[in-house]
Amino acid sequence: MNIYVGNLPYSQDDQGLQAAFEAFGEVKSAKVIKDMATGRSKGFGFVEMTDKAAGEQAIEALNDTDMDGRTVRVNEARPRERSNDRGGFGSRY
């Protein structure tokens, strides 16, 4: 189960995010998303848990709780929507 975690403290790292979710079950991966240019956290991340029931329990327990002074938002991650609009420059042909 993929879980979105928003409004993370900027000091949060992958290991801390994983530790917060391990109390509910096995964590397959935990990743805080960072700005490519600065390396600073963007304030959100994703956790992948091996068991759906454990993931749902983690969402229920951690959503709207305080993490280092910030109220985090935790919910099931939605699939990325991809656009057919390639954008950029160039010919249409």
N, C-alpha and C positions, 0 to 999 in steps of 0.2 A: 504494500500500500504506500503510495506517495503522499506526503503531507507537506503543505505549504506553511511556513512560519513567518509571519510578518511583524513589523515594528520591533525587530530585534535591536538590542543595544549595539552600538557600533563597535564596542569592545568584544563582542561575542565572536568566538572562533569555532571551527568545525568540531573540535574535541569537546568544547563546552556544550554545544548544541546536541551532540551525540549523547553526552552524559545525562542531559535533561530527559531524553527519551528512553534511555536504557532501563529506567525504573519500571517501564511498562512492558518491555519485551525486547527481543533481539532487533538491533538496528543494523540494517544492511549497509546504509551509507547516510552521512549527514554532511551537508555542504552549505556554508554561508556564501552567498553570492557577493563578489567583489568587483569594484570598478577596475577595468583593465588598465587604465592610465595611472591611477593612484594606488591601487592595491587596497584601498579602504573598503570596508563593508558597505553594501548598499542598503543594509537594514532588513534584509529578508534572506530566507534560505529554504532548503528542502531537506526532508528526512524521508528515507525509505525504510519501511519496517517489513519484516518477513511475514508477519501474521496480521491479517486484516482486523481481527478482534482486538489485538493489542494496540494497533494503530488508532482504532476508534476510541479505545479507552484513553489513550494519550491525548487525543484531540479533546475529548470531554474534560479531562483533568487539567490540561494546560491552557486551553483557550481563555482569554481575558484574565490571565494571571500576571503577576509582576515578575519580571526578569531583569535584575540590575536596574530597577527604577523605571522600566518601561512596561506598559501593558501589551503583551504579545497577542497576536491574532493567529490562531491555529485552526486549519481546516484541511479537508482533503484537496489535494492539488488537482486542478483541472488540466486537461491536455492543452498543449500550446496550440493556438489557432494560427494557421499559416495562411498568408495572403498570396494570391496569384500575382499580385502587383509586384513586379520586380523592382520598380522604382529606378532611380539613377538616371543616367544620360544614355543617349544612343538612339538608334533608328528603331522605328516600330516594325520594320520589315526584316 
